Amino acid sequence: MPKEDIKKGKKILIVEDEHPLAHALELKFTHEGYDVTIAVDGAEGLKVANATKFDMILLDLIMPQIDGFTFMEKLKKKAPIIILSNLGQEEDKERAKQLGAVGYFVKSNTPIVEIIKSVKATIK
């Protein structure tokens, strides 16, 4: 099966209030063949995530209206979640993992290519 067919129709939701990062991720994932949706705050992200099935959710923790932890607690339609945050404390990572996150990246320390690799490995 060609590589493109595997990703075709795979949907990623990016919940990120930093527009430059959200846009960069959207461009990279779209270029890789994924169907990308962007939400700019936790409330919008939660609404979209509960209305549509996603294969992966990339989630910031510090956002307007609803933070990432509350987002994970209120999410009804389950999907793998990878955290993208500037919070690097162990207790934040542990709490995210307890709420179901399958990955955790500190934005300032992580090149976008690492995030893409992790997503690809998770939603084969």
Phi, psi and omega per residue, in radians:
M1 nan 2.235 3.120
P2 -1.076 2.629 -3.088
K3 -0.966 -0.693 -3.081
E4 -1.065 -0.624 -3.089
D5 -1.138 -0.554 -3.125
I6 -1.133 -0.731 -3.070
K7 -1.512 -0.312 -3.058
K8 -0.975 2.212 3.111
G9 1.464 -0.063 3.093
K10 -1.286 2.210 -3.024
K11 -1.877 2.295 3.121
I12 -2.099 2.316 3.030
L13 -1.862 2.200 3.084
I14 -1.894 2.006 3.127
V15 -1.881 1.734 -2.967
E16 -2.660 2.186 -3.123
D17 -1.562 -0.139 3.054
E18 -1.499 1.775 -3.025
H19 -0.983 -0.768 -3.136
P20 -1.053 -0.722 3.131
L21 -1.193 -0.791 3.131
A22 -1.023 -0.752 -3.123
H23 -1.168 -0.738 3.126
A24 -1.087 -0.760 3.107
L25 -1.120 -0.738 3.129
E26 -1.038 -0.811 3.135
L27 -1.066 -0.806 -3.111
K28 -1.112 -0.836 -3.103
F29 -1.210 -0.640 3.085
T30 -1.106 -0.752 3.104
H31 -1.058 -0.567 3.129
E32 -1.392 -0.115 3.073
G33 1.766 0.162 3.129
Y34 -1.550 2.716 3.058
D35 -1.634 1.972 -2.984
V36 -1.936 2.367 3.019
T37 -2.120 2.436 3.136
I38 -2.008 2.394 2.981
A39 -2.179 2.364 -3.009
V40 -1.664 -0.051 3.023
D41 -2.662 2.943 -3.054
G42 -1.107 -0.662 -3.115
A43 -1.155 -0.815 3.119
E44 -1.107 -0.744 3.140
G45 -1.056 -0.759 -3.133
L46 -1.122 -0.740 3.117
K47 -1.043 -0.844 -3.129
V48 -1.143 -0.765 -3.090
A49 -1.137 -0.618 3.141
N50 -1.399 -0.283 -3.120
A51 -1.630 -0.396 -3.019
T52 -2.343 2.560 3.086
K53 -1.495 2.262 3.092
F54 -2.055 2.614 3.095
D55 -1.472 -0.338 -3.130
M56 -2.786 2.499 3.030
I57 -2.161 2.189 3.007
L58 -1.738 2.144 -2.920
L59 -2.253 2.205 2.983
D60 -1.409 2.717 3.113
L61 -1.685 -0.671 -3.106
I62 -1.740 1.829 -3.091
M63 -2.512 2.815 3.051
P64 -1.142 2.702 3.029
Q65 1.225 -1.155 3.125
I66 -2.272 2.219 3.118
D67 -1.399 2.979 -3.068
G68 -1.093 -0.623 3.126
F69 -1.128 -0.798 3.123
T70 -1.117 -0.691 3.080
F71 -0.932 -0.875 -3.108
M72 -1.125 -0.638 3.123
E73 -1.164 -0.597 -3.057
K74 -1.654 -0.137 -3.089
L75 -1.156 2.199 -3.135
K76 -1.648 -0.786 3.130
K77 -1.503 1.964 -3.056
K78 -1.336 2.491 3.086
A79 -2.687 2.682 3.055
P80 -1.076 2.413 -3.126
I81 -2.121 2.279 2.987
I82 -1.982 2.213 -3.127
I83 -1.470 2.343 2.991
L84 -2.126 1.865 -3.041
S85 -2.514 2.822 2.984
N86 -1.649 -0.002 3.042
L87 -1.423 2.057 -3.076
G88 -1.987 0.080 -3.108
Q89 -1.198 2.545 -3.136
E90 -1.009 -0.665 -3.108
E91 -1.151 -0.573 3.079
D92 -1.192 -0.762 3.118
K93 -1.087 -0.739 -3.129
E94 -1.137 -0.773 3.133
R95 -1.092 -0.747 3.128
A96 -1.077 -0.734 3.138
K97 -1.122 -0.744 3.117
Q98 -1.085 -0.545 3.128
L99 -1.484 0.003 3.013
G100 1.940 0.079 3.126
A101 -1.149 2.378 3.136
V102 -1.668 -0.163 3.118
G103 -2.753 2.784 -3.111
Y104 -2.590 2.116 3.110
F105 -2.148 2.375 2.994
V106 -1.496 2.015 -3.005
K107 -0.899 -0.814 -3.049
S108 -1.171 -0.318 -3.108
N109 -1.845 0.019 -2.958
T110 -2.141 2.084 3.030
P111 -1.200 2.564 -3.128
I112 -0.959 -0.612 -3.118
V113 -1.053 -0.562 3.102
E114 -1.185 -0.699 3.131
I115 -1.112 -0.774 -3.134
I116 -1.088 -0.755 3.103
K117 -1.024 -0.767 -3.120
S118 -1.127 -0.757 3.118
V119 -1.081 -0.818 3.140
K120 -1.017 -0.739 -3.122
A121 -1.174 -0.543 -3.091
T122 -1.424 -0.660 -3.056
I123 -1.973 0.707 -3.135
K124 -0.615 nan nan
